[in-house]
Amino acid sequence: MTAKRILFREPRPWFCRHVSTTAGILGLLAVASTAHADATSGREAYERGDYQRAMEEWQAAADRNDPEAEFGVGTLYEFGAGDLRQDYKRAADWYQKAANHGNTGAEYRLALLYSAGGDGFESDLVEAYKWASLAAQSKGVWGTLATDLVEQLEKVTTPKQQAEGIKRAADWTEARAPKREPPQQTTHATVEDTASKSTNTHCPGWPFPTLPCTDSFPALETQPQLRPNTSAQATLASPRPSAAIQPTGAAASFDQLKRALRQINCAALRDRVSGRGSPVISGTVPDANQKAKLVQLVAHFFPGSQPEINVDIVPAPLCRSLSELNVLSLSGHLAEGSLGLRLNNGVSQLREGDPIKLEVRGPAYAVDLRIDYFSLDGQVLHLTPAGAEPTPRLAARATRLFGNTPTGEVWRTGGAPFGTELIAVIGAPAPLDLGGSRPQVEAADGYLRDLKRALERGNPSTERPNVIATVLVTTSANATAQ
């Protein structure tokens, strides 16, 4: 079992250390793979954090001029994923190839790279304006993001620079014109027909969803199938939605949005309406695809509004754990708000070997505590109680520091896989029966199943409910070990 490690009380691993291969990504590329190289397989590997396999799959597909794979390789270089060194120059080269093959997302990423610059890669605001202008011509998520970027660039560039950027964009478009396919006719197409045209050069590609190049929105489980709106002037964020989806008021729009948000895969979301009447969405989603879907849903049901979207991306399988805990909260088995939790004095960025200190503040009544660390590989580490040790009891409104060195209760951040992980604290007024002593490390799915059963068997009063508090942790390798 490959898993994450955390040091507990003494410098010994109580969770099997992840063993990394000595061969780097580039070494893997030199070996002929027996697996089918495929852009989709590369995306799936990337989303589960297997960056070596992602590079292997994407590189082979990119060598066949697959724009999605070219975009994926550029992403790996841009962010320095896995063992790969961050390299903006190589990222830009791959994004350029993807853009040449019609990937709008690559145009947007090029605009960002040239805006920011980096080691060995000089900033060029004219080139950034060129790529942002090109991406802004498309509909969908990438076009919306690029439009915002154009507005930002216009604040830091001169009219002369902007004119040069537009000229470069026109020259690039003209050079590619003979290779462009004629635009698809969507007047009589169904939503499914349009969505299947994933190679359309104006549609956003991975890591955002390949949505149809039309202002209509895919039908949801709770709504009838919608026909595309073929008006040339209509857009997804149009202030005049089509009659088929015209809301009867702000409340109806919010109800529709809430139903639509349930279609977001593996998400843990909270939604409310601000005092200005705009939606406020917070929580987590599994990937950029689902975040983009969320953004478009909000724009669809609240056109012209200024929503607040504070959503973190937590990849599978951790998102499933968060989703299950979210269901327990929504169903009333766990209440939020009265249990206080703070990590390392508010610092949530942890490197391998850093201490983990949790300050827990109890509700207005005494509770038994369970503190669990949910890792990226789908397992849960029981920080306390661990093994046969007694369950800690926290007095009413008391505050206790866990992971405190003077008491010998030392927790330290473990090794790979690194990324966004979760610490959850559950407080129960009466002991929870989870089936006896549990191993210190186990599969999160099995633990959450038993936790749900234990909560369902209990009968807490409305005055003293079971409570939960969570905090997301971003882990990374120790810089001295790299």
C-alpha positions as CSV (number, residue, x, y, z in Angstrom):
1,M,0.0,0.0,0.0
2,T,1.5,3.3,-1.1
3,A,0.4,6.0,1.3
4,K,1.3,9.2,3.0
5,R,3.4,9.4,6.2
6,I,3.0,11.5,9.2
7,L,5.4,11.4,12.2
8,F,3.6,10.8,15.4
9,R,5.0,11.3,18.9
10,E,8.4,9.8,17.9
11,P,10.5,10.0,14.8
12,R,9.0,6.9,13.3
13,P,6.6,6.4,10.3
14,W,3.1,5.3,11.3
15,F,1.9,5.6,7.8
16,C,3.8,3.8,5.1
17,R,6.0,6.2,3.2
18,H,5.2,6.8,-0.4
19,V,8.1,5.3,-2.4
20,S,9.0,7.5,-5.5
21,T,10.7,6.0,-8.5
22,T,14.2,7.0,-9.2
23,A,13.5,7.5,-12.8
24,G,12.3,11.1,-13.6
25,I,9.6,12.1,-16.1
26,L,12.1,12.6,-18.9
27,G,13.5,9.1,-18.3
28,L,10.1,7.6,-18.7
29,L,9.6,9.4,-22.0
30,A,12.7,7.7,-23.4
31,V,11.1,4.3,-22.8
32,A,8.5,3.0,-25.3
33,S,5.3,2.6,-23.4
34,T,3.0,-0.4,-23.9
35,A,0.0,1.7,-22.7
36,H,-2.1,3.5,-25.2
37,A,-1.1,7.1,-25.3
38,D,-4.2,9.2,-25.2
39,A,-5.1,12.7,-24.2
40,T,-8.0,11.6,-22.1
41,S,-5.7,9.1,-20.2
42,G,-3.3,11.9,-19.7
43,R,-6.0,14.2,-18.2
44,E,-7.1,11.4,-15.9
45,A,-3.6,10.7,-14.7
46,Y,-3.1,14.4,-14.1
47,E,-6.2,14.7,-12.0
48,R,-5.2,11.9,-9.7
49,G,-1.7,13.4,-9.3
50,D,0.2,10.8,-11.4
51,Y,2.2,13.4,-13.3
52,Q,4.7,10.9,-14.7
53,R,1.9,9.0,-16.4
54,A,0.3,12.2,-17.5
55,M,3.5,13.3,-19.3
56,E,3.9,9.9,-20.8
57,E,0.4,9.8,-22.2
58,W,0.3,13.5,-23.3
59,Q,3.7,13.5,-24.9
60,A,2.9,10.6,-27.1
61,A,-0.4,12.1,-28.1
62,A,1.1,15.6,-28.6
63,D,3.6,14.0,-31.0
64,R,0.6,13.3,-33.1
65,N,-0.5,17.0,-33.0
66,D,-3.3,16.4,-30.5
67,P,-4.1,20.0,-29.2
68,E,-5.5,18.8,-25.9
69,A,-2.3,16.8,-25.2
70,E,-0.1,19.7,-26.3
71,F,-2.0,21.9,-23.8
72,G,-1.5,19.3,-21.1
73,V,2.3,19.1,-21.7
74,G,2.4,22.9,-21.5
75,T,0.6,22.8,-18.2
76,L,3.1,20.3,-16.7
77,Y,6.0,22.6,-17.7
78,E,4.2,25.8,-16.5
79,F,3.5,24.5,-13.0
80,G,6.6,22.2,-12.7
81,A,4.3,19.2,-11.8
82,G,5.8,16.2,-10.2
83,D,9.6,15.9,-10.7
84,L,9.5,18.3,-13.7
85,R,11.3,21.6,-13.3
86,Q,9.1,24.6,-14.0
87,D,10.0,26.0,-17.4
88,Y,7.9,28.8,-18.8
89,K,9.8,28.7,-22.1
90,R,8.9,25.1,-22.8
91,A,5.4,25.7,-21.5
92,A,5.0,28.6,-24.0
93,D,6.3,26.4,-26.9
94,W,3.7,23.7,-26.2
95,Y,0.9,26.2,-25.7
96,Q,1.9,27.8,-29.0
97,K,1.6,24.4,-30.7
98,A,-1.8,23.9,-29.1
99,A,-3.0,27.4,-30.1
100,N,-1.9,26.7,-33.7
101,H,-4.2,23.6,-33.6
102,G,-7.2,25.6,-32.3
103,N,-6.9,25.4,-28.5
104,T,-8.4,28.6,-27.0
105,G,-7.2,27.7,-23.5
106,A,-3.6,27.7,-24.8
107,E,-4.1,31.3,-26.1
108,Y,-5.2,32.4,-22.7
109,R,-2.3,30.6,-20.9
110,L,0.1,32.2,-23.3
111,A,-1.4,35.6,-22.4
112,L,-0.8,34.9,-18.7
113,L,2.8,33.7,-19.2
114,Y,3.8,36.8,-21.3
115,S,2.0,39.0,-18.7
116,A,4.0,37.6,-15.8
117,G,7.3,36.5,-17.2
118,G,9.7,34.4,-15.1
119,D,13.1,32.9,-14.9
120,G,14.5,32.7,-18.4
121,F,11.3,34.0,-19.9
122,E,10.9,37.8,-20.3
123,S,7.5,39.5,-19.9
124,D,6.1,40.9,-23.1
125,L,2.9,42.9,-22.6
126,V,2.4,43.4,-26.3
127,E,2.5,39.6,-26.9
128,A,0.3,39.1,-23.8
129,Y,-2.3,41.5,-25.3
130,K,-2.1,39.7,-28.6
131,W,-3.0,36.3,-27.1
132,A,-5.5,37.7,-24.7
133,S,-7.3,39.4,-27.6
134,L,-7.4,36.2,-29.5
135,A,-8.8,34.2,-26.7
136,A,-11.4,36.9,-25.9
137,Q,-12.9,36.3,-29.3
138,S,-14.2,32.9,-28.3
139,K,-17.3,32.1,-26.3
140,G,-17.4,30.2,-23.1
141,V,-15.1,30.1,-20.1
142,W,-11.8,30.9,-21.8
143,G,-13.3,33.8,-23.6
144,T,-14.7,35.2,-20.4
145,L,-11.4,34.9,-18.6
146,A,-9.5,36.4,-21.5
147,T,-11.9,39.4,-21.7
148,D,-11.2,40.1,-18.0
149,L,-7.4,39.8,-18.7
150,V,-7.7,42.2,-21.7
151,E,-9.2,44.8,-19.3
152,Q,-6.4,44.3,-16.8
153,L,-3.8,44.6,-19.6
154,E,-5.3,47.8,-20.9
155,K,-4.6,49.4,-17.5
156,V,-0.8,48.8,-17.8
157,T,-0.2,49.2,-21.5
158,T,-0.2,52.2,-23.8
159,P,-2.5,52.6,-26.8
160,K,0.5,52.0,-29.1
161,Q,1.3,48.7,-27.4
162,Q,-2.4,47.7,-27.6
163,A,-2.5,48.5,-31.3
164,E,0.7,46.5,-31.9
165,G,-0.9,43.6,-30.0
166,I,-4.0,43.7,-32.1
167,K,-1.9,43.8,-35.3
168,R,0.0,40.7,-34.2
169,A,-3.2,39.0,-33.4
170,A,-4.6,39.9,-36.9
171,D,-1.3,38.6,-38.6
172,W,-1.5,35.4,-36.7
173,T,-5.1,34.9,-37.6
174,E,-4.5,35.6,-41.2
175,A,-1.6,33.2,-41.3
176,R,-3.8,30.4,-40.0
177,A,-6.9,31.3,-42.1
178,P,-6.4,28.7,-44.8
179,K,-6.3,26.0,-42.2
180,R,-9.4,27.0,-40.4
181,E,-12.6,24.9,-40.9
182,P,-15.8,26.7,-41.6
183,P,-17.9,27.5,-38.5
184,Q,-20.3,24.8,-37.4
185,Q,-24.0,25.5,-38.0
186,T,-25.9,25.0,-34.7
187,T,-29.3,26.4,-35.7
188,H,-31.0,23.0,-35.9
189,A,-28.6,21.1,-33.7
190,T,-29.5,19.6,-30.4
191,V,-27.5,20.3,-27.3
192,E,-26.1,16.8,-27.4
193,D,-25.0,17.2,-31.1
194,T,-23.3,20.5,-30.3
195,A,-21.6,19.2,-27.2
196,S,-20.1,16.4,-29.2
197,K,-18.1,18.8,-31.4
198,S,-15.2,19.0,-28.9
199,T,-12.7,19.9,-31.5
200,N,-14.4,23.2,-32.5
201,T,-11.7,25.9,-32.4
202,H,-13.9,28.3,-30.5
203,C,-14.8,25.9,-27.7
204,P,-12.8,25.8,-24.4
205,G,-10.8,22.7,-23.9
206,W,-9.2,21.0,-20.9
207,P,-8.9,21.8,-18.0
208,F,-12.3,23.5,-18.6
209,P,-15.3,21.5,-19.9
210,T,-15.8,21.2,-23.6
211,L,-19.2,23.0,-23.7
212,P,-21.1,23.7,-26.9
213,C,-20.4,26.8,-28.8
214,T,-23.8,28.3,-28.2
215,D,-25.5,30.3,-25.6
216,S,-27.8,27.5,-24.5
217,F,-27.0,25.4,-21.5
218,P,-27.0,21.6,-21.2
219,A,-30.2,20.2,-19.7
220,L,-30.1,19.3,-16.1
221,E,-31.6,16.2,-14.4
222,T,-34.4,18.3,-12.9
223,Q,-35.2,20.3,-16.0
224,P,-36.6,19.6,-19.4
225,Q,-34.3,19.5,-22.4
226,L,-33.6,23.1,-23.6
227,R,-33.3,24.0,-27.3
228,P,-30.4,26.2,-28.4
229,N,-31.1,29.9,-28.7
230,T,-29.9,30.8,-32.2
231,S,-30.0,34.5,-31.8
232,A,-26.7,35.9,-33.1
233,Q,-26.7,38.6,-30.3
234,A,-27.4,36.2,-27.4
235,T,-24.7,35.1,-25.0
236,L,-24.6,32.9,-21.9
237,A,-24.5,36.1,-19.7
238,S,-27.1,37.9,-21.7
239,P,-29.3,40.2,-19.7
240,R,-32.3,38.7,-21.5
241,P,-32.4,34.9,-21.0
242,S,-34.5,32.9,-23.3
243,A,-38.2,32.3,-22.5
244,A,-37.6,28.6,-21.8
245,I,-35.5,29.5,-18.7
246,Q,-36.9,32.9,-17.8
247,P,-36.9,32.9,-14.0
248,T,-40.0,34.2,-12.1
249,G,-37.8,36.1,-9.7
250,A,-34.6,36.1,-7.8
251,A,-35.9,33.4,-5.5
252,A,-36.8,31.2,-8.4
253,S,-33.3,31.8,-10.0
254,F,-31.6,30.8,-6.8
255,D,-33.7,27.7,-6.4
256,Q,-32.8,26.7,-10.0
257,L,-29.1,27.4,-9.2
258,K,-29.2,25.3,-6.1
259,R,-30.6,22.4,-8.1
260,A,-28.1,22.9,-10.8
261,L,-25.2,22.9,-8.3
262,R,-26.2,19.4,-7.2
263,Q,-25.1,18.3,-10.7
264,I,-21.5,19.3,-9.9
265,N,-19.5,16.1,-9.6
266,C,-17.8,15.3,-6.3
267,A,-18.4,18.8,-4.8
268,A,-18.9,20.2,-1.3
269,L,-20.6,23.6,-1.8
270,R,-22.3,26.2,0.3
271,D,-24.6,28.8,-1.4
272,R,-26.4,31.9,-0.2
273,V,-27.6,35.2,-1.5
274,S,-25.8,38.4,-0.6
275,G,-27.5,41.6,0.6
276,R,-27.1,42.9,-3.0
277,G,-29.0,39.9,-4.3
278,S,-26.0,38.2,-5.9
279,P,-25.1,34.5,-5.2
280,V,-22.3,33.6,-2.9
281,I,-20.8,30.2,-3.5
282,S,-18.0,28.6,-1.4
283,G,-16.6,25.2,-0.9
284,T,-14.6,22.7,-3.0
285,V,-14.8,21.1,-6.4
286,P,-12.7,18.2,-7.8
287,D,-11.1,20.0,-10.8
288,A,-11.0,23.0,-13.1
289,N,-13.7,21.4,-15.3
290,Q,-16.2,21.5,-12.5
291,K,-15.2,24.9,-11.3
292,A,-15.7,26.3,-14.8
293,K,-19.1,24.5,-14.9
294,L,-20.0,26.2,-11.7
295,V,-19.0,29.7,-13.0
296,Q,-21.2,29.2,-16.1
297,L,-24.1,28.0,-14.0
298,V,-24.0,31.1,-11.9
299,A,-23.7,33.3,-15.0
300,H,-26.6,31.4,-16.5
301,F,-29.1,31.9,-13.7
302,F,-27.8,35.3,-12.5
303,P,-26.9,37.2,-15.7
304,G,-25.4,40.6,-15.2
305,S,-24.7,40.0,-11.4
306,Q,-21.4,40.1,-9.5
307,P,-21.3,36.8,-7.8
308,E,-18.8,35.9,-5.1
309,I,-17.2,32.5,-5.9
310,N,-14.7,31.3,-3.3
311,V,-14.1,27.7,-4.4
312,D,-11.0,25.6,-3.9
313,I,-10.0,22.7,-6.2
314,V,-9.6,19.5,-4.3
315,P,-8.8,16.5,-6.6
316,A,-10.2,13.0,-6.3
317,P,-10.2,10.9,-4.2
318,L,-10.0,13.6,-1.4
319,C,-13.0,15.4,-2.9
320,R,-15.1,12.3,-2.2
321,S,-14.3,12.5,1.5
322,L,-15.2,16.2,1.5
323,S,-18.4,15.4,-0.4
324,E,-19.4,12.7,2.2
325,L,-18.7,15.1,5.1
326,N,-20.8,17.7,3.3
327,V,-23.7,15.3,3.0
328,L,-23.5,14.6,6.7
329,S,-23.7,18.3,7.4
330,L,-26.6,18.9,5.0
331,S,-28.5,16.0,6.4
332,G,-28.3,17.3,9.9
333,H,-26.0,14.6,11.3
334,L,-23.2,17.2,11.8
335,A,-23.6,20.9,12.6
336,E,-21.1,23.6,11.6
337,G,-20.2,26.9,13.3
338,S,-20.0,26.2,17.0
339,L,-16.7,24.2,17.0
340,G,-13.6,26.4,16.5
341,L,-10.5,25.2,14.7
342,R,-7.2,26.9,13.8
343,L,-4.1,25.3,12.3
344,N,-0.6,26.5,13.2
345,N,-1.8,30.0,14.2
346,G,-3.6,30.4,10.9
347,V,-0.9,29.1,8.6
348,S,-2.2,26.3,6.2
349,Q,0.9,26.0,4.0
350,L,2.9,23.1,5.3
351,R,6.2,21.6,4.0
352,E,7.3,18.0,4.7
353,G,8.5,17.7,8.3
354,D,6.7,20.9,9.5
355,P,4.9,20.5,12.9
356,I,1.1,20.3,12.9
357,K,-0.5,22.2,15.7
358,L,-4.3,22.4,16.1
359,E,-6.1,24.8,18.4
360,V,-9.7,23.5,19.0
361,R,-12.3,25.6,20.8
362,G,-15.3,23.7,22.1
363,P,-19.1,24.6,21.8
364,A,-21.3,25.5,24.8
365,Y,-21.3,21.9,26.0
366,A,-18.6,19.2,26.5
367,V,-17.8,17.0,23.5
368,D,-15.7,14.0,22.7
369,L,-13.2,14.8,19.9
370,R,-12.1,12.9,16.8
371,I,-9.3,14.6,14.8
372,D,-8.6,13.0,11.3
373,Y,-6.2,13.8,8.5
374,F,-7.6,13.0,5.0
375,S,-4.8,12.6,2.5
376,L,-4.7,12.9,-1.3
377,D,-4.4,9.1,-1.8
378,G,-7.9,8.4,-0.3
379,Q,-6.9,7.4,3.2
380,V,-7.5,8.8,6.6
381,L,-4.9,9.2,9.4
382,H,-6.5,9.2,12.8
383,L,-4.5,11.8,14.8
384,T,-6.6,11.3,17.9
385,P,-7.8,9.0,19.2
386,A,-5.2,6.7,17.6
387,G,-5.3,3.0,18.2
388,A,-6.5,2.1,21.7
389,E,-5.8,5.5,23.3
390,P,-8.8,7.1,25.0
391,T,-11.0,9.6,23.2
392,P,-10.1,13.2,24.3
393,R,-12.9,15.1,26.0
394,L,-13.1,18.9,25.7
395,A,-15.0,20.8,28.3
396,A,-17.7,23.4,27.4
397,R,-16.2,26.4,25.7
398,A,-12.7,25.2,26.5
399,T,-9.7,25.6,24.2
400,R,-7.0,23.0,23.8
401,L,-3.9,22.9,21.7
402,F,-3.1,19.5,20.0
403,G,0.3,18.6,18.6
404,N,2.0,20.4,21.5
405,T,5.7,19.5,21.8
406,P,5.9,19.9,25.7
407,T,3.2,17.2,26.1
408,G,5.0,14.8,23.8
409,E,2.1,14.8,21.4
410,V,4.0,15.7,18.2
411,W,2.6,15.5,14.7
412,R,4.6,16.4,11.6
413,T,3.7,16.8,8.0
414,G,4.3,13.7,6.0
415,G,5.7,13.0,2.5
416,A,4.2,12.6,-0.9
417,P,1.7,12.8,-2.4
418,F,1.6,16.6,-1.9
419,G,-1.2,19.0,-2.6
420,T,-4.4,20.1,-0.9
421,E,-5.5,17.9,2.0
422,L,-8.0,18.1,4.8
423,I,-8.1,18.0,8.6
424,A,-11.5,17.4,10.2
425,V,-12.4,17.7,13.8
426,I,-15.7,16.1,15.0
427,G,-17.2,16.8,18.4
428,A,-19.9,14.5,19.9
429,P,-21.7,15.2,23.2
430,A,-22.0,11.4,23.7
431,P,-19.5,8.7,22.7
432,L,-19.7,7.5,19.1
433,D,-19.6,3.7,18.5
434,L,-17.6,3.2,15.3
435,G,-17.1,-0.5,15.9
436,G,-14.3,-0.7,18.4
437,S,-10.7,0.3,18.0
438,R,-9.7,1.3,14.5
439,P,-6.3,1.2,12.8
440,Q,-4.4,4.4,12.8
441,V,-4.5,4.5,9.0
442,E,-7.4,3.2,6.9
443,A,-9.4,3.8,3.7
444,A,-11.4,7.0,4.0
445,D,-14.5,5.4,2.3
446,G,-14.8,2.7,5.0
447,Y,-14.2,5.1,7.9
448,L,-16.8,7.6,6.6
449,R,-19.3,4.8,6.1
450,D,-18.9,3.7,9.7
451,L,-19.0,7.3,10.9
452,K,-22.3,7.9,9.2
453,R,-23.8,4.7,10.8
454,A,-22.6,5.8,14.2
455,L,-24.1,9.3,13.8
456,E,-27.4,7.8,12.6
457,R,-27.5,5.5,15.6
458,G,-27.0,8.4,18.0
459,N,-29.8,10.8,18.9
460,P,-28.3,14.1,19.8
461,S,-30.6,16.9,20.9
462,T,-31.0,20.1,18.9
463,E,-29.5,22.0,21.8
464,R,-26.4,19.7,21.8
465,P,-25.8,18.4,18.2
466,N,-22.7,16.7,16.9
467,V,-20.4,19.3,15.5
468,I,-17.7,19.5,12.8
469,A,-14.9,21.9,11.8
470,T,-12.6,21.5,8.9
471,V,-9.5,23.1,7.5
472,L,-7.8,22.6,4.1
473,V,-4.0,22.1,4.2
474,T,-1.6,22.7,1.3
475,T,1.4,20.4,1.6
476,S,4.7,20.5,-0.4
477,A,8.1,18.9,-0.3
478,N,10.8,20.2,2.0
479,A,13.0,22.6,0.0
480,T,16.2,21.2,1.5
481,A,15.3,17.7,0.3
482,Q,14.8,18.7,-3.3
